[in-house]
Amino acid sequence: MADEDFDLASLAEYLHVTPAQVEKLASRGKLPGRKVSGEWRFSRPEIHHWLEDRIGLSDEEELIEVESVLTRSQDAEHAVSISQMLPVAAIAAPLESARSRGKVIDAMTRLAADTALLWDPEKMADAVRQRESLHPTALDNGVALLHPRRPMQAILAEPLVALGRTSHGVPFGGRQLTDVFFLICSTDDAVHLRTLARLSRLVGDNELLAAIRGSYDPAEIHRLIAAAEQNLVAR
């Protein structure tokens, strides 16, 4: 078995379900896996992508459960905090010269690079474009959660989130124009999934989105996000 593969027992432990539940999902094609010599094997990257898709389709209650499972499963030393991963310097409102999908991606990666925590914005931009070509990250509320398909540890000093808000909506693959963009720059799959789950909960807050759209002060936007995140943690 490859080092990064799960078997039934280890995947069940990782997801906090029973081996029988994992086998049932795999047998029905609802969980990516394959049989090797009659035994189920599950690629760790494929499981992370499956979880990412599940996060994108989840409602608030399901997101809470997904985030809880990920936190328990990954033995994290510290909880993910969007407000700590999001420097004020990585917030732009408005995001200048961003009137198309390509220009938004370029502007967002440059914004992240301005913090000195992302060392190669062009490489990150290319990876984000490849991810968007597979499936747009735009949500139906005018928000997009940009990220590469796999974490890019080699070009990051530490995990980082950037936030840009355009003055006008941009066609980005959602049901409506997109004007709020988060860029998730992670150093490993575990942090990426937990960041995505936490952000998905935050952007489901319509009051927070309205406040972000109404502010031109990066420091104020950061305070709004920190307060909203604290409310999530307190629930």
Secondary structure, 3 states (H helix, E strand, C coil): CCCCEECHHHHHHHHCCCHHHHHHHHHCCCCCCEEECCEEEEEHHHHHHHHHHHHHHCCHHHHHHHHHHHHHHCCCCCCCCHHHHCCHHHEECCCCCCCCHHHHHHHHHHHHHCCCCECCHHHHHHHHHHHHHHCCCECCCCEEEECCCCCCHHHECCCEEEEEEEEEEECCCCCCCEEEEEEEECCCHHHHHHHHHHHHHHCCCHHHHHHHHHCCCHHHHHHHHHHHHHHHHHC
